[in-house]
Amino acid sequence: MSLPAAFARLVAQAGACPAHCYLVEAVLAAQETYVAASNDGRPALFLAVASQGDSPGIRLRNLELRHGTRGDLRTADGRSVGGTYTLVECLSHDARLHQAFLELASEVLTRSTAWLDTLDLERSFTSMVELFQAVSLPSPSSWMGAWGELFLMHSSPRPEDLLACWHVDPLKLHDFALGPDRLECKTTSGQARIHEFSLRQLNEADRAVYVASVVTHETFGGVSALALYDELRGRVRSSELRVHLDSIIVKMLGEKLNSAAAPSYDYEEARQTMRVLAASAVPAPVNPFPNLVDSVRFRSDVSQCEATPRSSPLLELVG
């Protein structure tokens, strides 16, 4: 069963239920499990666990995991469902978090054995808890930086393949990696093509490093990073890659994910100006003591740098 599809069926009818009621549908899993839609349209799971244990549960701003729950559960045909369950519920009304919740829940429910107790269940939901914790954190990325990386994947001739190369950690040295190849995306709205680098980012001692240089400007009729994310997600057929995309976006944007003020940038300008450079072509200070000097950052004007041939497997994925 597809949890997103089941939730879509339920949420279409849940509004007619009384307050505090959940409309539920049974899920094929190793233990009694229901996917649910709350009266106000949020996704949830109800899971039967053999032993309650001593865990107090988990409560975040946008997620709750509560044990020993007995609720007003009803199926679409009006039948009441009774029992004691662990409730895992998305507390946000944001559709993007609903998608992430359902995709991650689908991954959790693929396990073939039932949970021993509530603590065992909580361990299975660690990735979901970490993702929802990240939604409440300050963003480590700028809107423009996130936009540039999403633009590369959105404009790629093979977006799923490039997405599979995307970093797991937004703070990693390079944005994309495939074999020995590395690609760093730099986006600017300046008049000159000037980007900020760290000396380590351009180090090609044991890898081939490239820079995707993008120039764009904020514009009223442009596209926001959240719109690029939504469109890209709609193209991704693999549930595993959708989870990967959701996880990174939440980590990159943090509390910005719920923002209604995401700036929009000129997609066509970015498409026309995007240039891929070899790291060796970027003007940079020389480090004569690479093992002794670290954390050097600088701004470099790459306007005069020639584009590099798209001869590597990673660069073939860039539009």
Order of alpha helices (4+ residues) and beta strands (2+ residues): alpha-beta-beta-beta-beta-beta-beta-beta-beta-alpha-alpha-alpha-alpha-alpha-beta-beta-beta-beta-beta-alpha-alpha-beta-alpha-beta-beta
